[in-house]
Amino acid sequence: MFGARHHGKPQSFRSAHVRALIFPFKSFGTRASTTHVSQTLNNLHLEASLASVANKEVITPLESAPTKKRGGRGAGVGSLTTRWSYSLAIFLVQFFLFIPFGNPQDTTPPGVSLNAGRQSPAPDSAQPDASLVEAKSLMEKGSLPDAERAVRHHLETHSDSAEGHFLLGYILFREIQTEARLETTAEGVKNLEVDPADGKAREKKAKDSLAEFTAGAKYHAPSSFDLKIVALDYVLLGDYVDADKWLARSLEWNPQDSDSWYYLGRARYNENKFAAAVDAFLQCLKLGPGNVKAEDNLGLAYAGLGRNEEATAAYQQAMAWQSQSVLKNAGPYIDLGSLLLDENRPEEAVPYLLQAVEIAPGESRAHELLGKAYTRLDKLPEAQAELEKAVELSPQSAHLRCMLAPVYRKRGMAEKAKLEFDRCAARSGSHSTPETPRP
């Protein structure tokens, strides 16, 4: 089934309405042993009989997300655990902002041609139900709550409608995406301190989306596009291993989908599979030359391998591709600045970070790194201004308080220094937001 696992500490998700849904694959969102997963994937045949595996439900706790990175982005910029945390935030923002809205029954997203490779099966019904046609129309108009109600009404009398379940799963994902768009801007993260209640609601909706794909798969094999949405549901749940698995399966059927190659690269980067991430980003760039975010992330993957010269070249290429654009992506500037700080070259990092701040003034990470560079250059007034701005943008990030306190102390602001040291200590051991570096 398309199960769900809580990101963070291990726990099982065994909701009764999900347990009742049987999917022919190994449970989505659950993992048994590595051998079991390998055997499951090796024996995966989407058109095989569902009955033979109808009772093979496997639910295991969620393993903790990866917290250790290696290579060129080493110890110079904050903790390795917190670098991963910002990677998740940026990844979520990128797919919330940029993933195309396609027809859930298409085997490919809009604008993608399938001329090579194995294609996923066509839907069973040549004549879609009128109520589903209406639901799709409502979805395309942006009336997602009405679309959801229409599909649920259809499923009340057509519980065996694979198309209905897949469509509902996609609508639920779209609802999460639309809500997240209201909290982001084209320049990056507007506010990383999301209300915990909102986070729980999104997690529940992602689990519900997976449950619908599970239900539909009892009656018909999902398409490559369906599996792509399944994978992105896993991203929402912080499960990059299963996101990787289902993106790879989707790409077997639709190898021309450049977006899926990009998201596969991001998933593999967050699994610390940097070499595999490089391959995925290169394939994305082969299909879509000039993709700034893919080139930027290629640089991150090279840096993860310790190939800093290639990382620098990728960041500079991403900058060059958008040099004439009115709206620029701050990522390459932030990432190159971060890399230069890792190499203890703060003076060289400053110009790139200044450009990042100009492009994305609401991006706390740019101000943080610029403040760090100024601190190393002993430009304390400038460092103070940048770190204060970073704190303003990410007030729950304890590590920013820890960075700002020594600057206050060096400037003779004893009272402010004590206040920030106390906040640093209190939040580091409680419910603070982890440090938020770029991916």
C-alpha positions as CSV (number, residue, x, y, z in Angstrom):
1,M,0.0,0.0,0.0
2,F,1.0,3.6,-0.2
3,G,1.6,3.8,3.5
4,A,3.0,6.7,5.5
5,R,5.7,7.1,8.0
6,H,6.2,9.9,10.4
7,H,9.4,11.9,9.7
8,G,11.8,12.1,12.6
9,K,11.5,9.4,15.2
10,P,10.5,5.9,14.2
11,Q,6.9,5.0,14.5
12,S,4.3,2.9,12.6
13,F,1.4,4.3,10.7
14,R,-1.3,1.7,11.0
15,S,-4.5,3.7,10.3
16,A,-7.4,1.2,9.9
17,H,-8.6,2.8,6.6
18,V,-5.1,2.5,5.1
19,R,-4.5,-1.1,6.4
20,A,-7.5,-2.2,4.5
21,L,-6.1,-1.0,1.2
22,I,-3.9,-3.6,-0.5
23,F,-1.5,-2.7,-3.3
24,P,0.3,-5.2,-5.5
25,F,3.7,-3.7,-4.7
26,K,5.4,-3.8,-1.4
27,S,3.7,-1.2,0.8
28,F,4.3,2.3,-0.2
29,G,5.9,4.2,2.7
30,T,7.0,1.0,4.4
31,R,10.2,-0.9,4.4
32,A,11.2,-4.3,5.5
33,S,14.7,-5.7,5.1
34,T,16.9,-4.6,2.2
35,T,16.7,-8.1,0.8
36,H,12.9,-8.0,0.9
37,V,12.8,-4.6,-0.9
38,S,15.2,-5.8,-3.5
39,Q,13.1,-9.0,-4.1
40,T,9.9,-6.9,-4.3
41,L,11.4,-4.6,-6.9
42,N,12.9,-7.4,-8.9
43,N,9.5,-9.2,-9.1
44,L,7.5,-6.1,-9.7
45,H,5.0,-6.6,-12.6
46,L,2.3,-4.0,-12.7
47,E,0.0,-6.1,-14.8
48,A,0.3,-9.2,-12.7
49,S,-2.6,-10.6,-10.7
50,L,-3.4,-8.7,-7.6
51,A,-4.9,-11.6,-5.8
52,S,-1.6,-13.4,-5.3
53,V,-0.3,-10.7,-3.1
54,A,-3.5,-9.4,-1.6
55,N,-2.6,-10.5,1.9
56,K,1.1,-9.5,1.9
57,E,0.9,-6.2,3.8
58,V,4.2,-5.1,5.3
59,I,4.4,-2.2,7.7
60,T,7.6,-1.2,9.4
61,P,8.6,2.0,11.3
62,L,10.0,4.9,9.5
63,E,13.8,5.1,9.7
64,S,15.3,8.4,10.7
65,A,16.1,10.7,7.8
66,P,19.8,10.9,6.9
67,T,21.8,13.3,9.0
68,K,25.3,12.8,7.9
69,K,26.9,14.3,4.8
70,R,30.4,13.9,3.4
71,G,32.6,15.7,1.0
72,G,33.3,19.3,0.0
73,R,30.5,21.0,1.9
74,G,32.2,19.7,5.1
75,A,32.4,21.1,8.6
76,G,32.8,24.8,7.6
77,V,29.1,25.7,7.6
78,G,27.1,24.6,10.7
79,S,26.2,21.1,11.6
80,L,25.7,18.3,9.0
81,T,22.2,17.6,10.4
82,T,21.0,21.1,10.0
83,R,22.3,21.3,6.4
84,W,20.0,18.4,5.6
85,S,17.1,20.3,7.2
86,Y,17.4,23.3,4.9
87,S,17.8,20.9,1.9
88,L,14.4,19.5,2.7
89,A,12.9,23.0,3.0
90,I,14.3,24.2,-0.3
91,F,13.3,20.9,-2.1
92,L,9.7,21.3,-0.9
93,V,9.6,24.9,-2.0
94,Q,11.0,24.0,-5.4
95,F,8.4,21.3,-6.2
96,F,5.6,23.3,-4.6
97,L,6.4,26.2,-6.9
98,F,7.5,24.5,-10.1
99,I,6.0,21.1,-10.5
100,P,3.6,21.2,-13.5
101,F,-0.1,20.6,-13.0
102,G,-0.9,17.7,-15.3
103,N,-3.8,15.4,-16.1
104,P,-3.6,12.6,-13.6
105,Q,-4.6,10.1,-16.2
106,D,-1.9,11.1,-18.7
107,T,1.1,8.8,-18.7
108,T,3.3,11.9,-19.0
109,P,3.1,15.4,-17.6
110,P,2.2,18.4,-19.8
111,G,4.8,19.2,-22.5
112,V,6.6,15.8,-22.2
113,S,6.8,13.5,-25.2
114,L,7.1,9.8,-24.7
115,N,9.0,8.4,-27.7
116,A,11.3,5.9,-26.0
117,G,11.2,3.5,-23.1
118,R,8.4,1.5,-21.6
119,Q,5.1,3.3,-21.2
120,S,2.7,2.8,-18.3
121,P,-0.6,1.1,-19.1
122,A,-3.6,3.0,-20.4
123,P,-6.6,3.5,-18.2
124,D,-9.3,0.8,-18.4
125,S,-12.2,3.0,-19.3
126,A,-12.3,4.6,-22.7
127,Q,-15.4,6.6,-21.7
128,P,-14.6,8.5,-18.4
129,D,-17.5,8.9,-16.1
130,A,-19.3,12.2,-16.4
131,S,-18.8,13.0,-12.7
132,L,-15.0,12.5,-13.1
133,V,-15.0,14.7,-16.1
134,E,-16.7,17.4,-14.1
135,A,-14.2,16.9,-11.2
136,K,-11.2,17.3,-13.6
137,S,-12.7,20.4,-15.0
138,L,-13.1,21.9,-11.5
139,M,-9.6,20.9,-10.7
140,E,-8.2,22.6,-13.8
141,K,-10.1,25.7,-12.9
142,G,-8.5,25.7,-9.4
143,S,-11.7,24.8,-7.6
144,L,-10.0,22.0,-5.6
145,P,-12.4,21.6,-2.7
146,D,-15.3,21.3,-5.2
147,A,-13.3,18.8,-7.3
148,E,-12.6,16.8,-4.2
149,R,-16.3,16.6,-3.3
150,A,-17.2,15.6,-6.8
151,V,-14.7,12.7,-6.8
152,R,-15.7,11.5,-3.3
153,H,-19.4,11.6,-4.5
154,H,-18.4,9.5,-7.5
155,L,-16.5,7.0,-5.3
156,E,-19.5,6.5,-3.0
157,T,-21.2,4.5,-5.8
158,H,-18.0,3.5,-7.7
159,S,-15.6,2.3,-5.0
160,D,-13.8,0.2,-7.6
161,S,-13.0,3.1,-9.8
162,A,-9.2,3.2,-10.2
163,E,-9.4,6.5,-12.1
164,G,-11.5,8.0,-9.3
165,H,-9.0,7.0,-6.6
166,F,-6.0,8.2,-8.6
167,L,-7.7,11.5,-9.3
168,L,-8.6,12.0,-5.7
169,G,-5.0,11.2,-4.7
170,Y,-3.8,13.8,-7.1
171,I,-6.3,16.4,-6.0
172,L,-5.2,16.0,-2.4
173,F,-1.6,16.6,-3.5
174,R,-2.7,19.6,-5.4
175,E,-4.4,21.0,-2.3
176,I,-1.2,20.7,-0.3
177,Q,0.7,22.3,-3.1
178,T,-1.7,25.2,-3.5
179,E,-1.6,25.9,0.3
180,A,2.2,25.9,0.3
181,R,2.3,28.3,-2.6
182,L,0.6,30.9,-0.4
183,E,3.6,30.6,2.0
184,T,6.4,30.9,-0.6
185,T,7.7,33.3,-3.1
186,A,9.5,32.9,-6.4
187,E,12.7,34.0,-4.7
188,G,12.8,31.2,-2.2
189,V,11.5,30.5,1.3
190,K,9.3,33.2,2.8
191,N,8.9,31.6,6.2
192,L,10.4,28.3,7.3
193,E,8.8,28.4,10.8
194,V,5.6,26.7,9.7
195,D,2.8,26.4,12.2
196,P,3.1,22.8,13.6
197,A,-0.7,22.4,13.2
198,D,-0.3,23.2,9.5
199,G,2.5,20.6,9.2
200,K,0.4,17.9,10.7
201,A,-2.5,18.7,8.5
202,R,-0.3,18.5,5.4
203,E,1.2,15.2,6.6
204,K,-2.3,13.8,7.1
205,K,-3.3,14.9,3.6
206,A,-0.2,13.4,2.1
207,K,-1.0,10.1,3.8
208,D,-4.6,10.3,2.6
209,S,-3.3,10.9,-0.9
210,L,-1.1,7.8,-0.7
211,A,-4.1,5.8,0.6
212,E,-6.1,6.8,-2.5
213,F,-3.3,5.7,-4.9
214,T,-3.2,2.4,-2.9
215,A,-7.0,1.9,-3.3
216,G,-6.9,2.6,-7.0
217,A,-4.0,0.2,-7.6
218,K,-6.2,-2.6,-6.4
219,Y,-8.2,-2.2,-9.7
220,H,-5.6,-0.8,-12.2
221,A,-1.9,-0.2,-12.4
222,P,-1.0,3.5,-11.9
223,S,0.6,5.5,-14.6
224,S,4.1,7.1,-14.6
225,F,2.5,10.4,-13.6
226,D,0.6,8.8,-10.8
227,L,3.9,7.3,-9.4
228,K,5.5,10.7,-9.7
229,I,2.9,12.2,-7.4
230,V,3.3,9.2,-5.1
231,A,7.0,10.0,-4.9
232,L,6.3,13.7,-4.1
233,D,3.9,12.7,-1.4
234,Y,6.9,10.9,0.1
235,V,8.9,14.0,-0.1
236,L,6.3,15.7,2.1
237,L,6.7,12.9,4.6
238,G,10.4,13.3,4.6
239,D,10.9,9.8,3.1
240,Y,13.5,10.2,0.4
241,V,14.2,6.5,0.1
242,D,10.7,5.7,-1.1
243,A,10.6,8.9,-3.1
244,D,13.7,7.7,-4.9
245,K,12.1,4.3,-5.5
246,W,8.9,5.5,-7.1
247,L,10.5,8.2,-9.1
248,A,12.9,5.6,-10.6
249,R,9.8,3.4,-11.4
250,S,8.0,6.4,-13.0
251,L,11.1,7.1,-15.1
252,E,11.2,3.5,-16.4
253,W,7.9,4.3,-18.1
254,N,8.6,7.9,-19.0
255,P,12.4,8.5,-19.3
256,Q,11.8,11.8,-21.1
257,D,10.4,13.5,-18.0
258,S,13.1,16.0,-17.1
259,D,11.3,17.2,-13.9
260,S,11.3,13.6,-12.6
261,W,15.0,13.4,-13.2
262,Y,15.4,16.6,-11.3
263,Y,13.4,15.3,-8.3
264,L,15.2,12.0,-8.4
265,G,18.5,13.9,-8.2
266,R,17.2,15.8,-5.2
267,A,16.0,12.7,-3.5
268,R,19.3,10.9,-4.0
269,Y,21.2,14.0,-2.8
270,N,19.2,13.8,0.4
271,E,20.0,10.1,0.7
272,N,23.7,11.1,0.5
273,K,23.9,9.2,-2.9
274,F,25.9,12.1,-4.4
275,A,27.2,10.2,-7.4
276,A,23.8,8.9,-8.3
277,A,22.4,12.5,-7.8
278,V,25.0,13.8,-10.3
279,D,23.8,11.2,-12.9
280,A,20.2,12.3,-12.4
281,F,20.9,16.0,-12.7
282,L,23.0,15.4,-15.8
283,Q,20.1,13.5,-17.4
284,C,17.7,16.3,-16.4
285,L,20.1,18.8,-18.1
286,K,20.4,16.7,-21.2
287,L,16.6,16.8,-21.6
288,G,16.3,20.4,-20.6
289,P,19.5,22.4,-21.3
290,G,19.7,25.7,-19.4
291,N,17.9,24.5,-16.3
292,V,19.3,26.8,-13.6
293,K,18.1,24.9,-10.6
294,A,19.3,21.6,-12.0
295,E,22.7,23.1,-12.7
296,D,22.8,24.6,-9.2
297,N,21.9,21.2,-7.7
298,L,24.5,19.5,-9.9
299,G,27.0,21.8,-8.1
300,L,25.7,20.7,-4.8
301,A,26.1,17.0,-5.7
302,Y,29.7,17.6,-6.9
303,A,30.4,19.4,-3.6
304,G,29.0,16.4,-1.7
305,L,31.6,14.3,-3.5
306,G,34.4,16.8,-2.6
307,R,34.8,17.8,-6.3
308,N,34.8,21.5,-5.5
309,E,36.3,22.7,-8.8
310,E,33.4,21.0,-10.7
311,A,30.9,22.4,-8.1
312,T,32.2,25.9,-8.6
313,A,32.0,25.5,-12.4
314,A,28.4,24.4,-12.1
315,Y,27.4,27.3,-9.9
316,Q,29.1,29.7,-12.2
317,Q,27.3,28.1,-15.2
318,A,23.9,28.5,-13.4
319,M,24.7,32.2,-12.8
320,A,25.7,32.7,-16.5
321,W,22.5,31.1,-17.8
322,Q,20.3,33.6,-15.8
323,S,22.6,36.6,-16.3
324,Q,20.1,38.3,-18.6
325,S,17.0,37.3,-16.7
326,V,15.0,39.9,-14.8
327,L,14.0,37.3,-12.1
328,K,17.0,35.4,-10.9
329,N,17.5,32.3,-8.7
330,A,19.6,33.1,-5.6
331,G,20.6,29.5,-5.1
332,P,23.9,29.5,-7.1
333,Y,25.1,32.6,-5.4
334,I,24.3,31.3,-2.0
335,D,25.8,27.9,-2.7
336,L,29.1,29.3,-4.2
337,G,29.3,31.7,-1.2
338,S,28.8,28.8,1.2
339,L,31.5,26.7,-0.6
340,L,34.0,29.6,-0.5
341,L,33.3,29.9,3.2
342,D,33.9,26.2,3.6
343,E,37.3,26.8,2.0
344,N,38.0,29.7,4.3
345,R,37.8,32.3,1.5
346,P,35.4,34.8,3.1
347,E,36.6,37.8,1.1
348,E,35.8,36.0,-2.2
349,A,32.5,34.8,-0.8
350,V,31.2,38.3,0.0
351,P,30.4,39.5,-3.6
352,Y,28.4,36.4,-4.3
353,L,26.5,36.6,-1.1
354,L,25.8,40.3,-1.7
355,Q,24.2,39.4,-5.0
356,A,22.2,36.7,-3.3
357,V,20.8,39.2,-0.8
358,E,20.0,41.6,-3.6
359,I,18.1,38.8,-5.5
360,A,16.4,37.3,-2.5
361,P,16.2,39.8,0.4
362,G,13.8,37.6,2.2
363,E,16.1,34.6,2.2
364,S,17.5,34.2,5.7
365,R,20.3,31.9,4.6
366,A,21.9,34.6,2.4
367,H,22.0,37.0,5.3
368,E,23.3,34.3,7.6
369,L,26.2,33.5,5.4
370,L,27.0,37.1,4.6
371,G,27.0,37.8,8.4
372,K,29.4,34.8,8.8
373,A,31.7,36.1,6.1
374,Y,31.8,39.6,7.7
375,T,32.5,38.1,11.1
376,R,35.5,36.3,9.7
377,L,36.7,39.5,8.1
378,D,36.2,41.3,11.5
379,K,33.7,43.6,10.0
380,L,31.5,43.4,13.0
381,P,28.9,46.2,12.3
382,E,28.2,44.6,9.0
383,A,28.1,41.1,10.5
384,Q,25.7,42.3,13.2
385,A,23.3,43.9,10.6
386,E,23.2,40.7,8.5
387,L,22.8,38.3,11.4
388,E,20.0,40.5,12.9
389,K,18.2,40.4,9.5
390,A,18.6,36.6,9.4
391,V,17.1,36.3,12.9
392,E,14.2,38.6,11.9
393,L,13.5,36.3,9.0
394,S,14.0,33.0,10.9
395,P,13.3,33.9,14.6
396,Q,13.0,30.3,15.7
397,S,16.4,29.2,14.4
398,A,18.6,28.8,17.5
399,H,21.9,28.7,15.7
400,L,21.4,32.2,14.5
401,R,21.1,33.4,18.1
402,C,24.3,31.5,18.8
403,M,26.1,33.3,15.9
404,L,24.8,36.7,16.9
405,A,25.7,36.6,20.6
406,P,29.5,36.6,20.1
407,V,29.2,39.5,17.7
408,Y,27.4,41.5,20.4
409,R,30.0,40.5,22.9
410,K,32.9,41.6,20.7
411,R,31.2,44.9,20.2
412,G,30.8,45.5,23.9
413,M,27.0,45.0,24.0
414,A,27.0,42.8,27.1
415,E,23.3,42.9,27.8
416,K,22.3,42.0,24.2
417,A,25.0,39.3,24.1
418,K,23.7,37.7,27.3
419,L,20.2,37.7,26.0
420,E,21.2,36.0,22.8
421,F,23.4,33.4,24.6
422,D,20.4,32.6,26.8
423,R,18.1,32.2,23.8
424,C,20.7,30.1,22.1
425,A,20.9,27.8,25.0
426,A,17.2,27.6,25.6
427,R,16.2,26.9,22.0
428,S,19.1,24.6,21.2
429,G,17.7,22.1,23.8
430,S,14.0,22.5,23.1
431,H,11.8,23.2,20.1
432,S,13.9,25.4,17.9
433,T,14.1,25.2,14.2
434,P,17.4,23.6,13.1
435,E,20.0,25.6,11.2
436,T,18.8,26.2,7.7
437,P,21.6,25.9,5.1
438,R,20.9,25.4,1.5
439,P,20.8,21.9,0.2
